[in-house]
Amino acid sequence: MKNRKNLLVLILSISLAAAGSAGLTILATESYVLAQSAKLPSVQTITNNSQVKKNDLKSKAETLSAIFAAFSVVIGVITYYRNESWKHRQYIEEKIKDFENKLETINVRKMLSSELQCVELFPFLEKPTYRFVVVEDCLWAEALLECKCNENLREEYRKINKDDEHFYQQEAAVKACVRDNFNRFLYHLQQFEKMIDSKTIDSKTLINYLDPWFKYIENSNDGINVKCQSSGTCYLPKEALLEYMGLLESIPENELSVTQKDVRKLVLRFRPLSSFMDNTKQTASLQACEVPTTAQSEIIILK
């Protein structure tokens, strides 16, 4: 609706310009006719001098009309694009704000942070202390690696006891919620790529908002090894994350999911995939994951 209003401003400006041009031309013509009618009926011949004056007056009127028309068009175009630019910035800021305020976005940021923080993985539980869990890097890495095999995923889901009062302390339940948060996080990144591809937003305007996220990924844990249950291969948490997002260079394009392809395309607009592994440590120790710690028990330990 706002686009139509701005377009209407432009059309109205052009219409006013045309009307002004026509008005000045008519005014010049009528002035000439009145001058002619004021003469005696017996005078039929116009001298060369009066013809020159008439042409000069007409020329000036046409010049003024053209200047007025051009000025009106310029003002209309400037007003239109200024409104469009402001609306465009507001639209992007609203999308980014919505993305940043999503619970899954906040949780992923906390998990990728170098500082251990309480992650709200169970917002549906009644007690606030049951909603938050401290998630180690090795735990979220294992959760993402389990996506490599559907059979492993099914086995993990079978382990979840939904009737257990301490549901939030079950490692399988925590891993399931971790994957759910990362899945929704990737979905939001995919939507940014879709908006760029459809020319809804310009990729250049997103770099300042997405660059911090690229830094989070680049600086994620690369000091420990986590073993993949399905392949037996050891991964750095950063490698597990990059593989899950489809950002490892070694993964062929045809092996990526639709979401991974869009996320990779989005990232490649701003930086090469190799940049995420450029500063990766060469040595890492194999570390087993610990049972997830709830916020409640963590507070008790701190005391």
N, C-alpha and C positions, 0 to 999 in steps of 0.2 A: 504493500500500500504506500509506504514511504517512497519507494522507487518511482511510483507513478506520480506522486506529488512533485518530486524533484524534476521529473521529465516534463511535468506540466509547467513548471517555472521556466524551463528552457523554451518550450513551445510558445508560452505567453510572451516571452521576451522577443522572440523572432516575429511574432504576430504584431507586437507593438512597433517593432522596427519597420515592418512592412506598412503598417497603418500610418506611421509617421512619414514615411517616404511618399506614400500616396497622397497624404494630406498636404504636404509641402508643394508637391507637384500641382495638385488641384488649386492650391492657393495662388501659385504663380500664374497659372492659366487664367483663373478668374480675375486676377489683378489686370492682366493684359486685356481681357474682354471688357472690363469696366472702363479701362482707359480708352478703348476703341469706341465704346458706346457714348462716351462723354464728348466725343468729337462731333462736329457738325455733319449731318447726313450728306452734305455735298462733297465732303472731303473723302475721296476714295483711294487716293494713292498715298502710300506710306513712303516717306523719304528714306534714303539709305541710312541716315543717322538714327532714325527711330527704329529701323530694323535691327541695327547693331545693338541698340539699347535693349530691345526686346530679347534678342538672342543671349545677351550678356546676363540679363535678369533670369532667364530660363536656366542657363548654365549654372549660375550660382545656386539657384533653388535645387537643381539636381545634385550638385556637389554637397550641399548641406544635408539633403535627404540621404545620400550615400553614407556620409560621415555618421549621421544619427543612427542609421540602420546598423552600420558596422559596430559602433559603440554599444548599442543595445544587445547585439549578438554576443559580443565579447563579455559583457557583464553577465549575461544569462549563462554562458558556458562556464565562466569562472564560478558563479554561484552554484551551478549544478554539480561541478566536479568537487568543489569544496565540501558540499553536503555529502556527496558520495564518499569522499575520502574519510570524513569524520565518521560516517556510518560504518565504513569498512573497518576502521580501527576499533570502534566500539564492538563490532561483531566478533572480531578476533579476540579481543580482551575478554569478552563474555565466554567464549568457547574455552579459552585457556583457564579462566577462573573456574569454570565448571569442571574442567579436567583436573585441576590441581586440588579441588575441594572434594573430589570423590574419595570415599573411604579406601578403595583399593589402591588409588594412586598414593595416598598417604602411607598405607601399609607397605607398598613396594619400596617407597623412598626410605622408610625406616629399616627394612630388611637389607637394603643395599648400602646403608650407611655403615661407616667403620665403627660407629658407636652402637653398642647394644641398647635397644629400646623396646619398650612394651608395644606389641602390635595387636591391634583390635581385630582378631580373627573371628571372634564369635559374638558379633553385635546382637544376635538374636537371643542370647542367654539373659536371664533375669538379673542375676547378680553382676554388678560392674566388675568385681574382682575376677569373675570367671570369663569375662570377655577378652581379657588381655593375656598375651603369651609372649615370653621372650624367645625369639627364634634365632638360633645359631646359624651362621653361614653354611655350615655343613648340612644342616637340616633342610633349608630351602633348596640347596643344591641337589640333595638326594630326591626331594619331592619333584623337582623338574626333570631329573634323569629318569624317574619312573615312568614318565610320559613316553619313553622310547619303546615300551612294551605294554600292550593292552592287557596281557595276561598278568603282569605284575600289578597293574592298576586294579584289576578285578580282585586280586588277592589282597591288596591293601584295603579296598573298600569292604571286603568281607570281615576284616579285622575290627571294623568300627562297631562298637556296641552303643547304639543310640539310647538305650535304656539306662545306661550307666550314669549315675549322678555326677561323676567326675568326667563327663564327656570331653571337656576341654583339655584334660591331661593325656588323652590317648594320642600317641604319636601319629597313628594312621589318620585320625580326624584332623590333626593339626596340618599334616601334609596335604590333605585334600583341600583344606581352606587356603593354604598357601598357593596351590595350583590354581584355585578359583580366582584368587586376587591377581595373580600374574596373567591369567587368561583375559580378565577384564581390562587389565592395564594394556595388553597388546591390542585389544579391540579398540581402545581409545586412540592409540597411535595409528591404527589402520584407518580410522575415520579422518584423521588429519591428512593422510595421503589421499584419500578419496576426495576430500575437499580441494586439495591442490590440483589433483588430476581433472576435476570438473571446473577448475578455474574459479571456484568460490572464494578462495583465498590465495594470496601470493606466497610462495615458499620463502621468499626473502624476509617476510614479516614474521616468520615463525622461528627463525634461527635463534633469536635472543631468548625465546621461551624453551626451546628444545635442547639447546646446548648444555644447560645444567644437567639434563637427564643423560645426555651422552657422557658427561663427566662421571655421573654416578655409575654407569655401566663400565666405563673404562677403569674406574678406581675400585671396582668390586673385588672381593677377596681373591688373591692369587698366591697365597702363602700356604695353603693346605691342599691335600688331595682327597677326593671323595670317590669311592668305588661305585661304579654303576652295576646294579644287581643283574641286569639282563645281559650285558656284554662282558662284565668283569674288568672293563677298562677304567683306569683312574682319570678323574677330571679335576681340574681346578674349578672352584665355584664360578669363576668368571667364564670359563669355557662352557660349563653347563648352562649358564645363563645365555651366552651368545648362541649356542646351539639351539636352545629352546626358542629364541627369538628369530632364528634363521639368519644370524649375522656372522656365522663362521664362513670364511672364504672357501673352506674345503667342502662345504655342502653344495652339491649341484642345484641349479635352479629348479629342475624338474622334480626334485625330492622335497621341495618346500610346500607347505600348505598355502592356501589362498591368503590367510592372515600373515603368514611369514613373508610371503612375496611382497605384500604391500608394505610391511614394516621395513623390509630390506630396501625397497625402492625409496621409502621416505628417508632413511638414514643416508643412502647413497647420494641424495640431493645435497648433503652438507659435508660429508666426509667419507673417506675410503674405509672399507671394513677392516683392513689391516691395522688401522690406527688404534683399534681397541686392544690389540695384543702387542703393540710396539714396546711397551714398558713392562711387560709381564715378567715376573721373576722366573728364573730358570730352575730353581730348586724349590721343592715343596715336600712337606711331610704328610704321610698318610694319617688321617685323623678320623676316628669314629665319631659319629654324631651322638650327642647326649639326649636323654629324654627331655622333651620341651618343658620349660619352666613357666608356670603361670605367674601372673603379676602378683598374685596373693602370696605365693610361696617365696617369690623373689624379695618381697618386702620383709618377710619374716627373716630371711637370711641376712638382709642388710641390717636389720636390727641386732 
